[in-house]
């Protein structure tokens, strides 16, 4: 099973006792039909050579019965495995044909990722001392909480309906450095840090300047110190890049005149004016999802791409040269595929071991975005993606919405469509800044949409003791599963100590250092360290079975003493049973 490199032969067999003739139909932009050869009773076979160009190859079957042809393709839910009959053209099976030299950074396959929302992680004792003037100039609207124990503010913008996110707790880069010992003890090897660049809001997805560390967090020296300290602790730092839009309060757009540049909003003579699209200058412009605080950037603008990707001083290679291990790309499916290719080239030129990991919420091998089919795992764009489909399947399993047989199908589908370099580099997450806390999700509070429910209702939700205990049991078992699967187990800050919270802003509360669930942290630490110490769990082959509707059995093993990548892998096979509680 699984993807194949370009030019490789693929043997396809089909068991059918309803006809003496079966045709294999393939499609790779052009349709081909070939009679299948009968090699045993009822067993038909065809050998197909994969194209020399990376792409998605599709196939299905035409069964020539005496009463007319019947079509057979993949399952109705398109997760593969046992297929289905169709009247007319069926949904086809997929083969991902990828570049034979496709490689991803080895540290992803062996890594454990920890996601930090920097304003809410830890505030060092000096805080913003020495930067007060810069902070006031950069954040004239900011409101600072007096106590770390307060809840985030909910301040709804009447125009957009979104939380204004102008309240800050003052977490710093130095604060992260001060907690690196704790993270190393937990087993963390990669820090994924939400945006650190100057911006108007506390989440900083409205970038003000890609060149400047937000003064609330620190400065260039603080960034360099974080990179060095992380390296000394055996960790790498992955940055968060937002390149589909900027903030309206930015050096590039400068709607409020807070930067010493001439922004696109201020003058058509601005060097940044061609980056944006105006329908009525200057107040009507193309925005990200209609939010006027987030003017969309023309990703095809050559000057914008050059600013980001120039080998000498481009933003993406530049921060990698400063020591970052690479980038997680916000809304990667809103960036042109050609731009992703250029990003990959720029990063790998700066550092062959740099990582380019995308936010893609759906199947990253086959997604329709803006009317185009996109595949991010052919070897020419991303190293891997955030694994939201697995997260969804895990939550459904533990909350009783699906059984172990269905969760097995979700896992096997990814193994079927993702090349090994991509599959073994997935960011396997349970929590993130965009979803309710995993503790809440595990007792039924995970819903579709960003807000997910009325915010006034969400603000009142607090798990009962029984709910919290059940959720903690389920979360730990879910992490046992992540530690048994290919891909990097990923912890959203605070999930290891049992933090609760509905969607933004409550899932972004300050790290509750004072009331940490130490028993839960110890249990998770044991799982993560076992994962780190056992290479079989990192790069071994994978077999998944459902023992019954409540039990999933994961087996990781070597073949002829080697792992999936052909490297020596000594030791015994490992079997992990995941039980629904």
Secondary structure, DSSP 8 states (H G I E B T S, - for coil): ---EETT-EEEEEEE-SS-S-EEEEEESSSEEEEE-EEEETTEEEEEEE--SS-EEEEEEEEEEETTEEEEEES-TTS--SS-EEESSS---EEEEEE-TT----HHHHT-EEEEE-GGGT---TTTTTT-HHHHHHH-TT-EE-S-TTS-----B-TTT-SB---EE----HHHHHHTHHHHHHHT--EEEE---EEESSSS--SEEEEEEE-TTT--HHHHHHHHHHHHHTT-EEEEEE--SB--SSSTTT-TT--SSS--TTT-TTSTTGGGS-EEETTTEE-EETTEEEEEB--TT-HHHHHHHH-TTT-HHHHHHHTT--EEEETTGGGS-HHHHHHHHHHHHHH-TT-EEEE---S-TTSEEETTEEE-S-SSSS-SEEB-HHHHHHHHHHHTTSS-HHHHHHHHHHHHHHS-HHHHTT-EEES--TTS--HHHIIIII--SSSS-S-HHHHHH----HHHHHHHHHHHHHHHHHHHHSSSEEEEETTGGGT----STTGGG----GGG--HHHHHHHHHHHHHHHH-THHHHSEEEEEEEETTEEEEEEE-BTTB-TTS-B--S--EEEEEE--
